């Protein structure tokens, strides 16, 4: 037991002298690997899986927040168009009131409109506002009013988001089946059957 700990501390000391980050953690992990390699490997694998899951969940939340903010920005553009503003002016007004998650995309779009023109900037838009921008660009190119086209696109997006949420809600019982089976069901069995078993064992020992 003492030898692996000494090796781990020596490793941490050498790594700290080399200015390597988390030298102590690496040294202790090396010592734990020498003491219990199977348990340590299983713990490291579980920790990496948890970190990867949390990272993927955080990226998904960030992408969802940006997409929702861009949809709200498109609704602000529609309000500007309904007020009689031009397409470029409606985007500038929307930038003032847009959520922080959509500010970068909308600001880049406004700058591109000033540099390369409204239609070219709308066609070249990427990211979460690409679909709405292309709908507006198609309306501008055909000479049709941009407001009805954008409003129709927003209605389709709202319906799609509602359908996705309904589908997620329908899948929720299936996702809860595993934790329900592993956590709730054993507790229910112990609560209902455990007292009977304990009482039977107590009578047998008398």
C-alpha positions as a LaTeX table, in Angstrom:
\begin{tabular}{lrrr}
\hline
Residue & $x$ (\AA) & $y$ (\AA) & $z$ (\AA) \\
\hline
Unk1 & 0.00 & 0.00 & 0.00 \\
Unk2 & 2.82 & 2.42 & 0.93 \\
Unk3 & 4.86 & 1.81 & $-2.24$ \\
Unk4 & 2.09 & 2.79 & $-4.73$ \\
Unk5 & 1.28 & 5.90 & $-2.71$ \\
Unk6 & 4.96 & 6.87 & $-2.69$ \\
Unk7 & 5.18 & 6.31 & $-6.44$ \\
Unk8 & 2.06 & 8.47 & $-6.94$ \\
Unk9 & 3.44 & 11.30 & $-4.80$ \\
Unk10 & 6.77 & 11.15 & $-6.62$ \\
Unk11 & 4.96 & 11.28 & $-9.96$ \\
Unk12 & 2.92 & 14.29 & $-8.82$ \\
Unk13 & 6.10 & 16.04 & $-7.66$ \\
Unk14 & 7.85 & 15.48 & $-10.98$ \\
Unk15 & 4.82 & 16.64 & $-12.96$ \\
Unk16 & 4.45 & 19.76 & $-10.81$ \\
Unk17 & 8.10 & 20.65 & $-11.47$ \\
Unk18 & 7.37 & 20.34 & $-15.18$ \\
Unk19 & 4.46 & 22.81 & $-14.74$ \\
Unk20 & 1.90 & 20.24 & $-15.88$ \\
Unk21 & $-1.66$ & 21.06 & $-14.89$ \\
Unk22 & $-3.44$ & 18.81 & $-12.38$ \\
Unk23 & $-0.19$ & 17.10 & $-11.42$ \\
Unk24 & $-1.55$ & 16.00 & $-8.04$ \\
Unk25 & $-4.65$ & 14.45 & $-9.59$ \\
Unk26 & $-2.56$ & 12.57 & $-12.14$ \\
Unk27 & $-0.19$ & 11.32 & $-9.44$ \\
Unk28 & $-3.01$ & 10.14 & $-7.19$ \\
Unk29 & $-4.69$ & 8.49 & $-10.17$ \\
Unk30 & $-1.47$ & 6.67 & $-10.99$ \\
Unk31 & $-1.21$ & 5.46 & $-7.39$ \\
Unk32 & $-4.83$ & 4.29 & $-7.44$ \\
Unk33 & $-4.16$ & 2.44 & $-10.68$ \\
Unk34 & $-1.32$ & 0.56 & $-9.01$ \\
Unk35 & $-3.43$ & $-0.30$ & $-5.95$ \\
Unk36 & $-6.69$ & $-1.28$ & $-7.66$ \\
Unk37 & $-6.37$ & $-1.21$ & $-11.45$ \\
Unk38 & $-9.78$ & $-2.67$ & $-12.29$ \\
Unk39 & $-11.76$ & $-0.41$ & $-9.96$ \\
Unk40 & $-9.75$ & 2.66 & $-11.00$ \\
Unk41 & $-10.23$ & 1.93 & $-14.70$ \\
Unk42 & $-13.97$ & 1.49 & $-14.14$ \\
Unk43 & $-14.13$ & 4.77 & $-12.20$ \\
Unk44 & $-12.19$ & 6.64 & $-14.89$ \\
Unk45 & $-14.46$ & 5.22 & $-17.60$ \\
Unk46 & $-17.56$ & 6.25 & $-15.66$ \\
Unk47 & $-16.18$ & 9.74 & $-15.02$ \\
Unk48 & $-15.33$ & 10.21 & $-18.71$ \\
Unk49 & $-18.82$ & 9.03 & $-19.69$ \\
Unk50 & $-20.42$ & 11.51 & $-17.29$ \\
Unk51 & $-18.22$ & 14.36 & $-18.55$ \\
Unk52 & $-19.02$ & 13.53 & $-22.16$ \\
Unk53 & $-22.75$ & 13.32 & $-21.43$ \\
Unk54 & $-22.73$ & 16.68 & $-19.61$ \\
Unk55 & $-20.73$ & 18.29 & $-22.42$ \\
Unk56 & $-23.15$ & 17.00 & $-25.07$ \\
Unk57 & $-26.13$ & 18.16 & $-22.99$ \\
Unk58 & $-24.58$ & 21.61 & $-22.55$ \\
Unk59 & $-23.93$ & 21.94 & $-26.30$ \\
Unk60 & $-27.50$ & 20.85 & $-27.03$ \\
Unk61 & $-28.90$ & 23.42 & $-24.59$ \\
Unk62 & $-26.73$ & 26.14 & $-26.15$ \\
Unk63 & $-27.85$ & 25.25 & $-29.68$ \\
Unk64 & $-31.50$ & 25.15 & $-28.59$ \\
Unk65 & $-31.23$ & 28.52 & $-26.85$ \\
Unk66 & $-29.62$ & 30.08 & $-29.93$ \\
Unk67 & $-32.27$ & 28.61 & $-32.24$ \\
Unk68 & $-35.11$ & 29.88 & $-30.04$ \\
Unk69 & $-33.51$ & 33.32 & $-29.76$ \\
Unk70 & $-33.12$ & 33.53 & $-33.55$ \\
Unk71 & $-36.79$ & 32.63 & $-34.00$ \\
Unk72 & $-37.70$ & 35.43 & $-31.60$ \\
Unk73 & $-35.44$ & 37.77 & $-33.59$ \\
Unk74 & $-37.27$ & 36.76 & $-36.78$ \\
Unk75 & $-40.54$ & 37.62 & $-35.05$ \\
Unk76 & $-39.09$ & 41.05 & $-34.21$ \\
Unk77 & $-38.18$ & 41.47 & $-37.88$ \\
Unk78 & $-41.77$ & 40.61 & $-38.78$ \\
Unk79 & $-43.01$ & 43.29 & $-36.36$ \\
Unk80 & $-40.73$ & 45.81 & $-38.02$ \\
Unk81 & $-42.00$ & 44.85 & $-41.45$ \\
Unk82 & $-45.57$ & 45.14 & $-40.19$ \\
Unk83 & $-44.74$ & 48.67 & $-39.04$ \\
Unk84 & $-43.73$ & 49.69 & $-42.54$ \\
Unk85 & $-39.95$ & 49.40 & $-42.19$ \\
Unk86 & $-37.75$ & 48.10 & $-44.96$ \\
Unk87 & $-36.09$ & 44.71 & $-44.64$ \\
Unk88 & $-32.72$ & 46.17 & $-43.64$ \\
Unk89 & $-34.28$ & 48.64 & $-41.20$ \\
Unk90 & $-36.40$ & 45.90 & $-39.63$ \\
Unk91 & $-33.27$ & 43.83 & $-39.00$ \\
Unk92 & $-31.48$ & 46.82 & $-37.44$ \\
Unk93 & $-34.41$ & 47.44 & $-35.10$ \\
Unk94 & $-34.60$ & 43.74 & $-34.24$ \\
Unk95 & $-30.90$ & 43.77 & $-33.35$ \\
Unk96 & $-31.54$ & 46.37 & $-30.65$ \\
Unk97 & $-34.17$ & 44.22 & $-28.92$ \\
Unk98 & $-32.86$ & 40.72 & $-29.73$ \\
Unk99 & $-31.76$ & 38.25 & $-27.06$ \\
Unk100 & $-28.01$ & 37.92 & $-26.43$ \\
Unk101 & $-27.96$ & 34.43 & $-27.97$ \\
Unk102 & $-29.11$ & 35.85 & $-31.33$ \\
Unk103 & $-27.13$ & 39.09 & $-31.27$ \\
Unk104 & $-24.03$ & 37.67 & $-32.97$ \\
Unk105 & $-25.94$ & 36.13 & $-35.89$ \\
Unk106 & $-28.19$ & 39.14 & $-36.35$ \\
Unk107 & $-25.32$ & 41.62 & $-36.04$ \\
Unk108 & $-23.34$ & 39.79 & $-38.72$ \\
Unk109 & $-26.41$ & 39.82 & $-40.97$ \\
Unk110 & $-26.90$ & 43.56 & $-40.50$ \\
Unk111 & $-23.25$ & 44.25 & $-41.34$ \\
Unk112 & $-23.43$ & 42.05 & $-44.44$ \\
Unk113 & $-26.52$ & 43.97 & $-45.58$ \\
Unk114 & $-24.58$ & 47.23 & $-45.36$ \\
Unk115 & $-21.59$ & 45.79 & $-47.22$ \\
Unk116 & $-23.02$ & 43.52 & $-49.92$ \\
Unk117 & $-26.68$ & 44.52 & $-50.10$ \\
Unk118 & $-29.87$ & 43.20 & $-48.55$ \\
Unk119 & $-30.65$ & 40.29 & $-50.87$ \\
Unk120 & $-27.06$ & 39.01 & $-51.11$ \\
Unk121 & $-26.70$ & 39.10 & $-47.33$ \\
Unk122 & $-29.98$ & 37.26 & $-46.81$ \\
Unk123 & $-29.05$ & 34.54 & $-49.29$ \\
Unk124 & $-25.61$ & 34.07 & $-47.73$ \\
Unk125 & $-26.87$ & 33.84 & $-44.17$ \\
Unk126 & $-25.96$ & 30.72 & $-42.23$ \\
Unk127 & $-26.84$ & 29.49 & $-38.79$ \\
Unk128 & $-30.20$ & 29.55 & $-37.05$ \\
Unk129 & $-31.58$ & 32.47 & $-39.10$ \\
Unk130 & $-30.73$ & 30.96 & $-42.48$ \\
Unk131 & $-34.21$ & 29.61 & $-43.24$ \\
Unk132 & $-36.03$ & 32.84 & $-42.36$ \\
Unk133 & $-33.48$ & 34.92 & $-44.27$ \\
Unk134 & $-33.84$ & 32.80 & $-47.40$ \\
Unk135 & $-37.63$ & 33.11 & $-47.23$ \\
Unk136 & $-37.30$ & 36.91 & $-47.07$ \\
Unk137 & $-34.72$ & 36.87 & $-49.88$ \\
Unk138 & $-37.05$ & 34.86 & $-52.12$ \\
Unk139 & $-39.87$ & 37.32 & $-51.45$ \\
Unk140 & $-37.59$ & 40.29 & $-52.19$ \\
Unk141 & $-36.35$ & 38.69 & $-55.42$ \\
Unk142 & $-39.87$ & 37.99 & $-56.66$ \\
Unk143 & $-41.20$ & 41.41 & $-55.70$ \\
Unk144 & $-43.73$ & 39.93 & $-53.26$ \\
Unk145 & $-44.27$ & 41.41 & $-49.79$ \\
Unk146 & $-41.77$ & 39.99 & $-47.31$ \\
Unk147 & $-44.11$ & 40.10 & $-44.32$ \\
Unk148 & $-46.60$ & 37.37 & $-45.42$ \\
Unk149 & $-43.73$ & 35.09 & $-46.45$ \\
Unk150 & $-41.94$ & 35.53 & $-43.13$ \\
Unk151 & $-45.15$ & 35.14 & $-41.14$ \\
Unk152 & $-45.96$ & 31.88 & $-42.93$ \\
Unk153 & $-42.46$ & 30.59 & $-42.24$ \\
Unk154 & $-42.75$ & 31.45 & $-38.54$ \\
Unk155 & $-46.10$ & 29.67 & $-38.33$ \\
Unk156 & $-44.57$ & 26.54 & $-39.87$ \\
Unk157 & $-41.67$ & 26.70 & $-37.43$ \\
Unk158 & $-44.04$ & 27.12 & $-34.48$ \\
Unk159 & $-46.01$ & 24.07 & $-35.60$ \\
Unk160 & $-42.81$ & 22.07 & $-36.04$ \\
Unk161 & $-41.55$ & 23.01 & $-32.57$ \\
Unk162 & $-44.89$ & 22.06 & $-31.05$ \\
Unk163 & $-44.79$ & 18.69 & $-32.82$ \\
Unk164 & $-41.24$ & 18.05 & $-31.54$ \\
Unk165 & $-42.28$ & 18.84 & $-27.97$ \\
Unk166 & $-45.30$ & 16.56 & $-28.21$ \\
Unk167 & $-43.09$ & 13.79 & $-29.56$ \\
Unk168 & $-40.60$ & 14.31 & $-26.72$ \\
Unk169 & $-43.42$ & 14.13 & $-24.19$ \\
Unk170 & $-44.62$ & 10.88 & $-25.74$ \\
Unk171 & $-41.14$ & 9.35 & $-25.45$ \\
Unk172 & $-40.80$ & 10.38 & $-21.79$ \\
Unk173 & $-42.49$ & 7.25 & $-20.30$ \\
Unk174 & $-40.06$ & 5.02 & $-22.23$ \\
Unk175 & $-37.07$ & 7.01 & $-20.96$ \\
Unk176 & $-38.37$ & 6.83 & $-17.40$ \\
Unk177 & $-38.87$ & 3.08 & $-17.58$ \\
Unk178 & $-35.25$ & 2.20 & $-16.71$ \\
Unk179 & $-34.90$ & 4.48 & $-13.65$ \\
Unk180 & $-38.39$ & 3.47 & $-12.56$ \\
Unk181 & $-37.42$ & $-0.20$ & $-12.75$ \\
Unk182 & $-34.03$ & 0.21 & $-11.07$ \\
Unk183 & $-34.96$ & 2.67 & $-8.32$ \\
Unk184 & $-38.66$ & 2.81 & $-7.57$ \\
Unk185 & $-39.62$ & $-0.83$ & $-8.08$ \\
Unk186 & $-37.04$ & $-2.30$ & $-5.64$ \\
Unk187 & $-38.11$ & 0.21 & $-2.98$ \\
Unk188 & $-41.76$ & $-0.68$ & $-3.53$ \\
Unk189 & $-40.95$ & $-4.40$ & $-3.23$ \\
Unk190 & $-38.99$ & $-3.84$ & $-0.01$ \\
Unk191 & $-41.77$ & $-1.72$ & 1.41 \\
Unk192 & $-44.53$ & $-4.22$ & 0.69 \\
Unk193 & $-42.73$ & $-7.55$ & 1.00 \\
Unk194 & $-39.90$ & $-6.66$ & 3.36 \\
Unk195 & $-42.03$ & $-6.32$ & 6.48 \\
Unk196 & $-43.70$ & $-9.67$ & 5.79 \\
Unk197 & $-40.35$ & $-11.42$ & 5.29 \\
Unk198 & $-38.90$ & $-9.86$ & 8.45 \\
Unk199 & $-41.96$ & $-10.92$ & 10.43 \\
Unk200 & $-41.70$ & $-14.48$ & 9.11 \\
Unk201 & $-38.01$ & $-14.70$ & 9.96 \\
Unk202 & $-38.72$ & $-13.36$ & 13.46 \\
Unk203 & $-41.32$ & $-16.07$ & 14.02 \\
Unk204 & $-38.95$ & $-18.75$ & 12.76 \\
Unk205 & $-36.23$ & $-17.73$ & 15.18 \\
Unk206 & $-38.58$ & $-17.94$ & 18.20 \\
\hline
\end{tabular}
